[in-house]
Amino acid sequence: MFKTLLNRLRGRPALPGQLSYEQARAALESHSADLKRELAGRHGVEAEILYYLAEDRDPAIRRRVAANSSTPAKANHLLAEDGDAEVRAALARKIARLVPHLKNEESERIRDLTLQTLDRLARDELPRVRAIVANELKACKAAPADLVRRLARDPELSVAAPLLEYSPLLSDADLLEIVNLARVSAVLTAIARRRNLSVAVCDAVIASMDIGATAALLDNPAANISKTALETLIDKAAAVEAWHAPLTRRPNLSARVMRRIAGFVSATLIEKLAERAGVDPDLAAELKLKARRAINEGALEDTEQNAERAVREAAAKGALDDHFVAAAIDMNRRDVVLHALAAMAGTDAATVLRVLESRNARAVTSLAWRAGLQMRTAVAIQTLAKVAEILPARGGTEYPMAHDDMTLNLDLFGLRPKAV
């Protein structure tokens, strides 16, 4: 009978819809790579079969086993040590997604083995694998707290940032410690974007005097910035343009605070203050008058010198490209580069500023890629952003990272994939 099954399977283009244990064994005995790959991805296949395939020489087969939810815990544990990075990446995504459901697992042995596998993947030498774990667990309340705290302190931004921004398992004590030890702007920025950020953590971010992180904090309506801290920021904000727009968007601004802000921001932002919902009509009229005076007195730059206008005009002419950005960099027109990247990448100038001020070569390069620029322009933008170490092109002209990696880097700054 077994020999008959084997002969049938050798002549079939694929496995049958309903697969018995004997048919699965026959597929293995056939030594057909195609049949084994199909078998490795099948749900409901016997644990013994999948464990056997977890040791196959073909990494494509092992990747399918790693992604298969039917794969037994023992085989998962084995694959966590696999030499193929794609196998470990597929396994990391699957195991991390199992965590919320482990409490319903009847077998304590399987729970323990699965958590051991997760811990091994969270210590993987490849940042991408650790980042997958972190991203999948970022909102999970059932994740091991110690593991989350460790990943939140990971030196790789792509690993730490998702947890710093979203994880409910990080306490104020954890966040304060990380803020006080942070050496990278993007770490502070990720914390600044958290929901319901406490007064103590807000004060710590502000005390860091990191421009990008403070801008993100001001732009976070759920950040509990105290009145005292806000007043302190306003005292310093006139010289920090990156804070102007976020300040005008802060909720619950008093009339006195709005008047103070109107004393140093552009006419456009003064008008936005006046148009806020719930603003007293008399105050709104006062602010609009102030905006008109600012325009009449020439407080705004001429059209030719206005960065945002220059970018719009270039876009209208079809000239918003590598040459335009390179020319702006050559003239040290950081403001023009900022608005050009925002327009080309489909985001706002504040987000671009956070990326540039992170001084993270991978994030800056990913932004240039999203903007549709060539890698040589990305290198020039890295220089403008004063990154710690330039990320060079691959082969002289190509982007050095995979598209998935660049998408993940941008996601850390709230830049979601463009709609198709």
WOGITA-V711774 format. One record per run of one state. SS is the DSSP state (~ for helix, > for strand, _ for the rest). FROM is the first residue (numbers start at 1). TO is the last residue. If there is no record, write none. Layout:
BEGIN
ss=(SS,SS)
from=(FROM,FROM)
to=(TO,TO)
END
This chain:
BEGIN
ss=(_,~,_,~,_,~,_,~,_,~,_,~,_,~,_,~,_,~,_,~,_,~,_,~,_,~,_,~,_,~,_,~,_,~,_,~,_,~,_,~,_,~,_,~,_,~,_,~,_,~,_,~,_,~,_,>,_,>,_,~,_)
from=(1,2,11,21,30,33,41,47,54,59,68,73,80,85,105,108,123,127,138,145,153,157,167,172,182,185,193,199,208,211,219,227,238,241,250,255,263,267,275,281,297,303,306,307,317,322,331,334,346,349,359,361,371,375,386,394,395,398,399,403,412)
to=(1,10,20,29,32,40,46,53,58,67,72,79,84,104,107,122,126,137,144,152,156,166,171,181,184,192,198,207,210,218,226,237,240,249,254,262,266,274,280,296,302,305,306,316,321,330,333,345,348,358,360,370,374,385,393,394,397,398,402,411,420)
END
